[in-house]
Amino acid sequence: MKQPKTGPVGNGVVEGPSAMQWISFIGVMFGGVLNLIVGIKRYVDYKKAVNKGTNSQKDSSE
Protein backbone atom coordinates (compact mmCIF):
# COMPACT_ATOMS: atom_id res chain seq x y z
CA MET A 1 0.00 0.00 0.00
CA LYS A 2 1.09 3.53 -0.58
CA GLN A 3 1.73 5.83 2.34
CA PRO A 4 -0.73 8.74 2.38
CA LYS A 5 0.77 12.16 1.86
CA THR A 6 -0.39 14.85 4.22
CA GLY A 7 0.17 18.57 4.31
CA PRO A 8 0.81 20.70 1.24
CA VAL A 9 1.38 17.67 -1.06
CA GLY A 10 -1.84 15.78 -0.42
CA ASN A 11 -4.98 15.41 1.63
CA GLY A 12 -4.23 12.03 3.30
CA VAL A 13 -6.56 9.93 1.13
CA VAL A 14 -5.21 6.41 0.67
CA GLU A 15 -5.78 4.82 -2.71
CA GLY A 16 -7.02 1.25 -2.86
CA PRO A 17 -4.91 -1.66 -4.05
CA SER A 18 -3.73 -1.48 -7.65
CA ALA A 19 -4.66 -4.03 -10.29
CA MET A 20 -1.30 -5.80 -9.91
CA GLN A 21 -1.78 -6.07 -6.15
CA TRP A 22 -5.22 -7.61 -6.66
CA ILE A 23 -3.88 -10.06 -9.25
CA SER A 24 -1.05 -11.06 -6.89
CA PHE A 25 -3.43 -11.50 -3.97
CA ILE A 26 -5.92 -13.59 -5.95
CA GLY A 27 -3.12 -15.68 -7.46
CA VAL A 28 -1.65 -16.47 -4.06
CA MET A 29 -5.08 -17.37 -2.63
CA PHE A 30 -5.86 -19.60 -5.64
CA GLY A 31 -2.50 -21.34 -5.29
CA GLY A 32 -3.11 -21.95 -1.59
CA VAL A 33 -6.57 -23.40 -2.14
CA LEU A 34 -5.26 -25.60 -4.94
CA ASN A 35 -2.41 -26.79 -2.72
CA LEU A 36 -4.88 -27.61 0.07
CA ILE A 37 -7.06 -29.68 -2.28
CA VAL A 38 -4.07 -31.59 -3.67
CA GLY A 39 -2.70 -32.16 -0.17
CA ILE A 40 -5.99 -33.58 1.11
CA LYS A 41 -6.30 -35.83 -1.96
CA ARG A 42 -2.76 -37.15 -1.52
CA TYR A 43 -3.37 -37.77 2.20
CA VAL A 44 -6.57 -39.71 1.52
CA ASP A 45 -4.77 -41.81 -1.12
CA TYR A 46 -1.91 -42.44 1.29
CA LYS A 47 -4.26 -43.53 4.08
CA LYS A 48 -6.04 -45.92 1.68
CA ALA A 49 -2.71 -47.43 0.63
CA VAL A 50 -1.55 -47.83 4.24
CA ASN A 51 -4.82 -49.47 5.28
CA LYS A 52 -4.75 -51.75 2.25
CA GLY A 53 -1.19 -52.82 3.12
CA THR A 54 -2.13 -53.42 6.77
CA ASN A 55 -5.10 -55.59 5.80
CA SER A 56 -3.04 -57.72 3.40
CA GLN A 57 -0.42 -58.31 6.10
CA LYS A 58 -3.14 -59.53 8.48
CA ASP A 59 -4.49 -61.91 5.82
CA SER A 60 -1.08 -63.40 5.02
CA SER A 61 -0.23 -64.04 8.69
CA GLU A 62 -3.34 -66.14 9.28
C-alpha positions, 0 to 999 in steps of 0.5 A: 500500500502507498503511504498517504501524503499529508500537508501541502502535497496531499490530503491524506486519502489512501488509494485502494490496491492497484490491479497488480496487487489484486492479481497477486493476492488472488493468485496467491489465494488460488494457489493456496486453495489448490495446494490444500485440495491436492494435499488432502487428496494425496493424504486420503490416497496415502491412508487408503494405501496404508490401510490396504497394506495393513489388511493384506499383512493380516491376511497373510499371517493367518 
